[in-house]
Amino acid sequence: MKRRIDLSQEYEVYRFKQGIKLVKREDHAKFTNNPFYHHTGYTLASMQALPIPIYFLNASGEGQEVNEAVLIQCGIDSKKDAYGKSIKHFATQETAIRALYNTKQVIEAARPQFFDEDVIYTDRGIIQSLAVKVPWYGEDNQIIGIVGYSMTLGQQSLAESLSKIQSLNILGCSANSASNELTKVYLSQREKECLQLYTQGKTAKQCAKILNISYRTFENYIQNIKSKLNVTSKSELILLANQYD
Protein backbone atom coordinates (compact mmCIF):
# COMPACT_ATOMS: atom_id res chain seq x y z
CA MET A 1 0.00 0.00 0.00
CA LYS A 2 1.35 3.42 -0.94
CA ARG A 3 1.95 5.86 1.89
CA ARG A 4 -0.52 8.69 1.91
CA ILE A 5 0.99 12.15 1.70
CA ASP A 6 -0.23 13.99 4.79
CA LEU A 7 -1.87 17.29 3.88
CA SER A 8 -4.00 17.53 7.01
CA GLN A 9 -1.81 20.11 8.76
CA GLU A 10 -1.63 23.85 8.19
CA TYR A 11 0.88 24.66 5.47
CA GLU A 12 2.42 27.74 3.91
CA VAL A 13 2.91 27.58 0.13
CA TYR A 14 6.44 28.39 -1.05
CA ARG A 15 7.98 28.55 -4.49
CA PHE A 16 11.01 26.25 -4.48
CA LYS A 17 13.23 25.89 -7.56
CA GLN A 18 10.69 25.79 -10.42
CA GLY A 19 7.94 24.22 -8.38
CA ILE A 20 6.22 24.56 -5.05
CA LYS A 21 6.81 23.19 -1.61
CA LEU A 22 4.47 23.07 1.36
CA VAL A 23 6.02 24.17 4.65
CA LYS A 24 4.37 23.41 7.97
CA ARG A 25 3.05 26.51 9.70
CA GLU A 26 5.25 25.95 12.76
CA ASP A 27 8.35 25.79 10.53
CA HIS A 28 7.46 28.92 8.55
CA ALA A 29 10.01 31.16 10.35
CA LYS A 30 12.90 28.90 9.36
CA PHE A 31 12.34 29.66 5.67
CA THR A 32 11.46 33.37 5.81
CA ASN A 33 14.98 34.59 4.98
CA ASN A 34 16.10 31.56 3.02
CA PRO A 35 17.02 32.72 -0.53
CA PHE A 36 16.00 29.36 -2.01
CA TYR A 37 12.42 29.69 -0.77
CA HIS A 38 9.96 32.36 -1.87
CA HIS A 39 6.67 32.63 -0.02
CA THR A 40 3.71 32.89 -2.40
CA GLY A 41 1.56 34.71 0.14
CA TYR A 42 -0.79 31.74 0.26
CA THR A 43 -1.50 28.99 2.73
CA LEU A 44 -2.63 25.60 1.47
CA ALA A 45 -6.17 26.46 2.59
CA SER A 46 -6.27 29.87 0.88
CA MET A 47 -4.81 28.45 -2.32
CA GLN A 48 -7.41 25.67 -2.34
CA ALA A 49 -10.11 28.33 -1.92
CA LEU A 50 -9.27 29.88 -5.31
CA PRO A 51 -12.21 29.55 -7.75
CA ILE A 52 -10.36 27.28 -10.19
CA PRO A 53 -9.82 23.51 -10.10
CA ILE A 54 -6.62 22.76 -8.13
CA TYR A 55 -5.34 19.28 -7.47
CA PHE A 56 -2.31 17.57 -5.91
CA LEU A 57 -1.19 14.33 -7.57
CA ASN A 58 1.55 11.96 -6.48
CA ALA A 59 4.20 10.74 -8.92
CA SER A 60 1.80 8.04 -10.17
CA GLY A 61 -0.87 10.61 -11.00
CA GLU A 62 -3.10 9.62 -8.07
CA GLY A 63 -5.10 12.29 -6.26
CA GLN A 64 -3.78 13.39 -2.88
CA GLU A 65 -5.84 16.53 -2.40
CA VAL A 66 -8.36 18.43 -4.51
CA ASN A 67 -10.41 21.54 -3.99
CA GLU A 68 -14.14 22.04 -4.35
CA ALA A 69 -13.85 23.19 -7.97
CA VAL A 70 -12.32 19.83 -8.93
CA LEU A 71 -15.17 17.93 -7.29
CA ILE A 72 -17.67 19.95 -9.31
CA GLN A 73 -15.77 19.55 -12.59
CA CYS A 74 -15.32 15.79 -12.21
CA GLY A 75 -18.71 15.09 -10.64
CA ILE A 76 -17.16 13.68 -7.45
CA ASP A 77 -19.17 13.73 -4.24
CA SER A 78 -16.33 14.23 -1.74
CA LYS A 79 -12.58 14.58 -1.39
CA LYS A 80 -12.53 11.10 0.11
CA ASP A 81 -13.86 9.73 -3.18
CA ALA A 82 -11.07 11.48 -5.09
CA TYR A 83 -8.18 10.30 -2.95
CA GLY A 84 -5.90 7.69 -4.50
CA LYS A 85 -7.68 7.79 -7.84
CA SER A 86 -6.24 9.01 -11.11
CA ILE A 87 -7.99 10.54 -14.08
CA LYS A 88 -8.41 6.98 -15.41
CA HIS A 89 -11.25 6.50 -12.92
CA PHE A 90 -13.28 9.36 -14.40
CA ALA A 91 -12.32 9.69 -18.08
CA THR A 92 -11.92 7.58 -21.19
CA GLN A 93 -8.68 5.64 -21.43
CA GLU A 94 -7.26 7.62 -24.36
CA THR A 95 -7.70 11.07 -22.82
CA ALA A 96 -6.65 9.84 -19.38
CA ILE A 97 -3.39 8.46 -20.74
CA ARG A 98 -2.58 11.82 -22.32
CA ALA A 99 -3.25 13.68 -19.07
CA LEU A 100 -1.09 11.24 -17.08
CA TYR A 101 1.68 11.55 -19.65
CA ASN A 102 1.60 15.32 -19.21
CA THR A 103 2.03 14.86 -15.47
CA LYS A 104 5.02 12.61 -16.09
CA GLN A 105 6.57 15.22 -18.40
CA VAL A 106 6.41 17.89 -15.69
CA ILE A 107 8.09 15.61 -13.15
CA GLU A 108 10.86 14.66 -15.58
CA ALA A 109 11.45 18.25 -16.76
CA ALA A 110 11.20 19.65 -13.19
CA ARG A 111 9.50 22.83 -14.34
CA PRO A 112 5.98 24.22 -14.85
CA GLN A 113 4.31 23.47 -18.16
CA PHE A 114 1.07 24.37 -19.94
CA PHE A 115 -1.04 21.73 -21.65
CA ASP A 116 -4.14 21.58 -23.81
CA GLU A 117 -6.16 18.89 -22.08
CA ASP A 118 -9.40 17.87 -23.76
CA VAL A 119 -10.67 15.23 -21.36
CA ILE A 120 -13.67 13.07 -22.18
CA TYR A 121 -15.36 12.16 -18.90
CA THR A 122 -17.31 8.92 -18.91
CA ASP A 123 -20.48 10.54 -17.56
CA ARG A 124 -20.01 14.26 -18.28
CA GLY A 125 -18.82 14.50 -21.88
CA ILE A 126 -15.77 16.43 -23.08
CA ILE A 127 -14.24 19.26 -21.07
CA GLN A 128 -11.69 21.39 -22.89
CA SER A 129 -9.18 23.03 -20.60
CA LEU A 130 -5.82 24.71 -20.36
CA ALA A 131 -3.88 23.05 -17.54
CA VAL A 132 -0.85 24.38 -15.71
CA LYS A 133 1.13 21.65 -13.97
CA VAL A 134 3.88 22.48 -11.50
CA PRO A 135 6.43 20.20 -9.77
CA TRP A 136 5.60 19.46 -6.13
CA TYR A 137 8.57 19.06 -3.78
CA GLY A 138 8.50 17.03 -0.58
CA GLU A 139 10.32 17.44 2.71
CA ASP A 140 13.51 15.91 1.29
CA ASN A 141 13.50 18.47 -1.56
CA GLN A 142 12.73 15.76 -4.12
CA ILE A 143 9.77 15.94 -6.51
CA ILE A 144 6.92 13.83 -5.13
CA GLY A 145 4.24 14.77 -7.66
CA ILE A 146 2.61 17.79 -9.23
CA VAL A 147 0.13 20.53 -8.44
CA GLY A 148 -2.30 21.15 -11.26
CA TYR A 149 -4.39 24.20 -12.05
CA SER A 150 -7.13 23.84 -14.65
CA MET A 151 -8.91 26.54 -16.66
CA THR A 152 -12.01 25.34 -18.49
CA LEU A 153 -12.63 26.75 -21.95
CA GLY A 154 -16.11 28.08 -22.53
CA GLN A 155 -16.89 28.25 -18.82
CA GLN A 156 -14.22 30.39 -17.17
CA SER A 157 -12.46 33.64 -17.96
CA LEU A 158 -8.92 32.58 -18.81
CA ALA A 159 -7.62 36.07 -18.08
CA GLU A 160 -9.08 35.97 -14.57
CA SER A 161 -8.05 32.36 -13.94
CA LEU A 162 -4.50 32.88 -15.17
CA SER A 163 -4.28 36.02 -13.05
CA LYS A 164 -5.12 33.91 -10.00
CA ILE A 165 -2.41 31.42 -10.92
CA GLN A 166 0.12 34.17 -11.55
CA SER A 167 -0.65 35.59 -8.11
CA LEU A 168 0.97 32.44 -6.72
CA ASN A 169 4.22 33.56 -8.35
CA ILE A 170 4.98 30.06 -9.60
CA LEU A 171 5.37 30.78 -13.32
CA GLY A 172 8.62 32.72 -13.03
CA CYS A 173 9.24 35.13 -15.90
CA SER A 174 6.96 33.35 -18.40
CA ALA A 175 4.40 36.14 -18.39
CA ASN A 176 6.99 38.87 -18.94
CA SER A 177 8.62 36.88 -21.73
CA ALA A 178 5.25 36.47 -23.42
CA SER A 179 4.53 40.17 -23.16
CA ASN A 180 7.93 41.05 -24.65
CA GLU A 181 7.37 38.65 -27.53
CA LEU A 182 4.05 40.22 -28.44
CA THR A 183 5.51 43.73 -28.65
CA LYS A 184 7.63 42.55 -31.61
CA VAL A 185 4.67 41.28 -33.64
CA TYR A 186 2.04 43.16 -35.64
CA LEU A 187 -1.50 41.79 -35.35
CA SER A 188 -4.45 42.99 -37.39
CA GLN A 189 -7.58 44.25 -35.68
CA ARG A 190 -9.39 41.00 -36.46
CA GLU A 191 -6.50 38.96 -35.08
CA LYS A 192 -6.59 41.03 -31.90
CA GLU A 193 -10.32 40.29 -31.60
CA CYS A 194 -9.65 36.56 -31.97
CA LEU A 195 -6.99 36.70 -29.26
CA GLN A 196 -9.24 38.67 -26.94
CA LEU A 197 -12.03 36.10 -27.24
CA TYR A 198 -9.58 33.25 -26.65
CA THR A 199 -8.41 35.04 -23.50
CA GLN A 200 -11.99 35.06 -22.26
CA GLY A 201 -11.92 31.28 -22.37
CA LYS A 202 -14.33 30.70 -25.25
CA THR A 203 -14.07 27.74 -27.58
CA ALA A 204 -13.24 28.22 -31.26
CA LYS A 205 -16.87 27.63 -32.24
CA GLN A 206 -18.09 30.21 -29.73
CA CYS A 207 -15.54 32.73 -30.99
CA ALA A 208 -16.54 32.19 -34.62
CA LYS A 209 -20.20 32.72 -33.78
CA ILE A 210 -19.53 35.97 -31.91
CA LEU A 211 -17.40 37.30 -34.77
CA ASN A 212 -20.00 36.18 -37.32
CA ILE A 213 -17.46 34.20 -39.31
CA SER A 214 -17.18 30.52 -40.11
CA TYR A 215 -15.40 28.13 -37.80
CA ARG A 216 -12.84 27.43 -40.54
CA THR A 217 -12.15 31.14 -41.03
CA PHE A 218 -11.58 31.57 -37.32
CA GLU A 219 -9.21 28.62 -37.31
CA ASN A 220 -7.30 30.20 -40.21
CA TYR A 221 -6.91 33.40 -38.18
CA ILE A 222 -5.63 31.38 -35.24
CA GLN A 223 -3.14 29.53 -37.43
CA ASN A 224 -1.84 32.83 -38.81
CA ILE A 225 -1.42 34.21 -35.30
CA LYS A 226 0.45 31.08 -34.23
CA SER A 227 2.81 31.50 -37.18
CA LYS A 228 3.45 35.15 -36.33
CA LEU A 229 4.12 34.35 -32.68
CA ASN A 230 6.12 31.21 -33.46
CA VAL A 231 4.00 28.96 -31.26
CA THR A 232 2.48 25.60 -32.12
CA SER A 233 -0.05 24.78 -29.41
CA LYS A 234 -3.29 26.27 -28.19
CA SER A 235 -1.91 26.53 -24.66
CA GLU A 236 1.09 28.62 -25.76
CA LEU A 237 -1.19 30.88 -27.76
CA ILE A 238 -3.60 31.41 -24.88
CA LEU A 239 -0.73 32.25 -22.53
CA LEU A 240 0.48 34.89 -24.98
CA ALA A 241 -3.06 36.12 -25.60
CA ASN A 242 -3.56 36.76 -21.93
CA GLN A 243 -0.59 39.15 -21.96
CA TYR A 244 -1.80 41.07 -25.05
CA ASP A 245 -3.14 44.54 -24.39
C-alpha positions as CSV (number, residue, x, y, z in Angstrom):
1,M,0.0,0.0,0.0
2,K,1.3,3.4,-0.9
3,R,2.0,5.9,1.9
4,R,-0.5,8.7,1.9
5,I,1.0,12.2,1.7
6,D,-0.2,14.0,4.8
7,L,-1.9,17.3,3.9
8,S,-4.0,17.5,7.0
9,Q,-1.8,20.1,8.8
10,E,-1.6,23.9,8.2
11,Y,0.9,24.7,5.5
12,E,2.4,27.7,3.9
13,V,2.9,27.6,0.1
14,Y,6.4,28.4,-1.1
15,R,8.0,28.6,-4.5
16,F,11.0,26.2,-4.5
17,K,13.2,25.9,-7.6
18,Q,10.7,25.8,-10.4
19,G,7.9,24.2,-8.4
20,I,6.2,24.6,-5.0
21,K,6.8,23.2,-1.6
22,L,4.5,23.1,1.4
23,V,6.0,24.2,4.7
24,K,4.4,23.4,8.0
25,R,3.0,26.5,9.7
26,E,5.2,25.9,12.8
27,D,8.4,25.8,10.5
28,H,7.5,28.9,8.6
29,A,10.0,31.2,10.4
30,K,12.9,28.9,9.4
31,F,12.3,29.7,5.7
32,T,11.5,33.4,5.8
33,N,15.0,34.6,5.0
34,N,16.1,31.6,3.0
35,P,17.0,32.7,-0.5
36,F,16.0,29.4,-2.0
37,Y,12.4,29.7,-0.8
38,H,10.0,32.4,-1.9
39,H,6.7,32.6,0.0
40,T,3.7,32.9,-2.4
41,G,1.6,34.7,0.1
42,Y,-0.8,31.7,0.3
43,T,-1.5,29.0,2.7
44,L,-2.6,25.6,1.5
45,A,-6.2,26.5,2.6
46,S,-6.3,29.9,0.9
47,M,-4.8,28.4,-2.3
48,Q,-7.4,25.7,-2.3
49,A,-10.1,28.3,-1.9
50,L,-9.3,29.9,-5.3
51,P,-12.2,29.6,-7.7
52,I,-10.4,27.3,-10.2
53,P,-9.8,23.5,-10.1
54,I,-6.6,22.8,-8.1
55,Y,-5.3,19.3,-7.5
56,F,-2.3,17.6,-5.9
57,L,-1.2,14.3,-7.6
58,N,1.5,12.0,-6.5
59,A,4.2,10.7,-8.9
60,S,1.8,8.0,-10.2
61,G,-0.9,10.6,-11.0
62,E,-3.1,9.6,-8.1
63,G,-5.1,12.3,-6.3
64,Q,-3.8,13.4,-2.9
65,E,-5.8,16.5,-2.4
66,V,-8.4,18.4,-4.5
67,N,-10.4,21.5,-4.0
68,E,-14.1,22.0,-4.4
69,A,-13.8,23.2,-8.0
70,V,-12.3,19.8,-8.9
71,L,-15.2,17.9,-7.3
72,I,-17.7,19.9,-9.3
73,Q,-15.8,19.5,-12.6
74,C,-15.3,15.8,-12.2
75,G,-18.7,15.1,-10.6
76,I,-17.2,13.7,-7.4
77,D,-19.2,13.7,-4.2
78,S,-16.3,14.2,-1.7
79,K,-12.6,14.6,-1.4
80,K,-12.5,11.1,0.1
81,D,-13.9,9.7,-3.2
82,A,-11.1,11.5,-5.1
83,Y,-8.2,10.3,-2.9
84,G,-5.9,7.7,-4.5
85,K,-7.7,7.8,-7.8
86,S,-6.2,9.0,-11.1
87,I,-8.0,10.5,-14.1
88,K,-8.4,7.0,-15.4
89,H,-11.3,6.5,-12.9
90,F,-13.3,9.4,-14.4
91,A,-12.3,9.7,-18.1
92,T,-11.9,7.6,-21.2
93,Q,-8.7,5.6,-21.4
94,E,-7.3,7.6,-24.4
95,T,-7.7,11.1,-22.8
96,A,-6.6,9.8,-19.4
97,I,-3.4,8.5,-20.7
98,R,-2.6,11.8,-22.3
99,A,-3.2,13.7,-19.1
100,L,-1.1,11.2,-17.1
101,Y,1.7,11.5,-19.7
102,N,1.6,15.3,-19.2
103,T,2.0,14.9,-15.5
104,K,5.0,12.6,-16.1
105,Q,6.6,15.2,-18.4
106,V,6.4,17.9,-15.7
107,I,8.1,15.6,-13.2
108,E,10.9,14.7,-15.6
109,A,11.4,18.3,-16.8
110,A,11.2,19.7,-13.2
111,R,9.5,22.8,-14.3
112,P,6.0,24.2,-14.8
113,Q,4.3,23.5,-18.2
114,F,1.1,24.4,-19.9
115,F,-1.0,21.7,-21.6
116,D,-4.1,21.6,-23.8
117,E,-6.2,18.9,-22.1
118,D,-9.4,17.9,-23.8
119,V,-10.7,15.2,-21.4
120,I,-13.7,13.1,-22.2
121,Y,-15.4,12.2,-18.9
122,T,-17.3,8.9,-18.9
123,D,-20.5,10.5,-17.6
124,R,-20.0,14.3,-18.3
125,G,-18.8,14.5,-21.9
126,I,-15.8,16.4,-23.1
127,I,-14.2,19.3,-21.1
128,Q,-11.7,21.4,-22.9
129,S,-9.2,23.0,-20.6
130,L,-5.8,24.7,-20.4
131,A,-3.9,23.0,-17.5
132,V,-0.9,24.4,-15.7
133,K,1.1,21.6,-14.0
134,V,3.9,22.5,-11.5
135,P,6.4,20.2,-9.8
136,W,5.6,19.5,-6.1
137,Y,8.6,19.1,-3.8
138,G,8.5,17.0,-0.6
139,E,10.3,17.4,2.7
140,D,13.5,15.9,1.3
141,N,13.5,18.5,-1.6
142,Q,12.7,15.8,-4.1
143,I,9.8,15.9,-6.5
144,I,6.9,13.8,-5.1
145,G,4.2,14.8,-7.7
146,I,2.6,17.8,-9.2
147,V,0.1,20.5,-8.4
148,G,-2.3,21.1,-11.3
149,Y,-4.4,24.2,-12.1
150,S,-7.1,23.8,-14.6
151,M,-8.9,26.5,-16.7
152,T,-12.0,25.3,-18.5
153,L,-12.6,26.7,-22.0
154,G,-16.1,28.1,-22.5
155,Q,-16.9,28.2,-18.8
156,Q,-14.2,30.4,-17.2
157,S,-12.5,33.6,-18.0
158,L,-8.9,32.6,-18.8
159,A,-7.6,36.1,-18.1
160,E,-9.1,36.0,-14.6
161,S,-8.0,32.4,-13.9
162,L,-4.5,32.9,-15.2
163,S,-4.3,36.0,-13.1
164,K,-5.1,33.9,-10.0
165,I,-2.4,31.4,-10.9
166,Q,0.1,34.2,-11.6
167,S,-0.7,35.6,-8.1
168,L,1.0,32.4,-6.7
169,N,4.2,33.6,-8.4
170,I,5.0,30.1,-9.6
171,L,5.4,30.8,-13.3
172,G,8.6,32.7,-13.0
173,C,9.2,35.1,-15.9
174,S,7.0,33.4,-18.4
175,A,4.4,36.1,-18.4
176,N,7.0,38.9,-18.9
177,S,8.6,36.9,-21.7
178,A,5.2,36.5,-23.4
179,S,4.5,40.2,-23.2
180,N,7.9,41.0,-24.7
181,E,7.4,38.6,-27.5
182,L,4.1,40.2,-28.4
183,T,5.5,43.7,-28.6
184,K,7.6,42.5,-31.6
185,V,4.7,41.3,-33.6
186,Y,2.0,43.2,-35.6
187,L,-1.5,41.8,-35.4
188,S,-4.4,43.0,-37.4
189,Q,-7.6,44.2,-35.7
190,R,-9.4,41.0,-36.5
191,E,-6.5,39.0,-35.1
192,K,-6.6,41.0,-31.9
193,E,-10.3,40.3,-31.6
194,C,-9.6,36.6,-32.0
195,L,-7.0,36.7,-29.3
196,Q,-9.2,38.7,-26.9
197,L,-12.0,36.1,-27.2
198,Y,-9.6,33.3,-26.6
199,T,-8.4,35.0,-23.5
200,Q,-12.0,35.1,-22.3
201,G,-11.9,31.3,-22.4
202,K,-14.3,30.7,-25.2
203,T,-14.1,27.7,-27.6
204,A,-13.2,28.2,-31.3
205,K,-16.9,27.6,-32.2
206,Q,-18.1,30.2,-29.7
207,C,-15.5,32.7,-31.0
208,A,-16.5,32.2,-34.6
209,K,-20.2,32.7,-33.8
210,I,-19.5,36.0,-31.9
211,L,-17.4,37.3,-34.8
212,N,-20.0,36.2,-37.3
213,I,-17.5,34.2,-39.3
214,S,-17.2,30.5,-40.1
215,Y,-15.4,28.1,-37.8
216,R,-12.8,27.4,-40.5
217,T,-12.2,31.1,-41.0
218,F,-11.6,31.6,-37.3
219,E,-9.2,28.6,-37.3
220,N,-7.3,30.2,-40.2
221,Y,-6.9,33.4,-38.2
222,I,-5.6,31.4,-35.2
223,Q,-3.1,29.5,-37.4
224,N,-1.8,32.8,-38.8
225,I,-1.4,34.2,-35.3
226,K,0.5,31.1,-34.2
227,S,2.8,31.5,-37.2
228,K,3.5,35.1,-36.3
229,L,4.1,34.3,-32.7
230,N,6.1,31.2,-33.5
231,V,4.0,29.0,-31.3
232,T,2.5,25.6,-32.1
233,S,0.0,24.8,-29.4
234,K,-3.3,26.3,-28.2
235,S,-1.9,26.5,-24.7
236,E,1.1,28.6,-25.8
237,L,-1.2,30.9,-27.8
238,I,-3.6,31.4,-24.9
239,L,-0.7,32.2,-22.5
240,L,0.5,34.9,-25.0
241,A,-3.1,36.1,-25.6
242,N,-3.6,36.8,-21.9
243,Q,-0.6,39.2,-22.0
244,Y,-1.8,41.1,-25.0
245,D,-3.1,44.5,-24.4
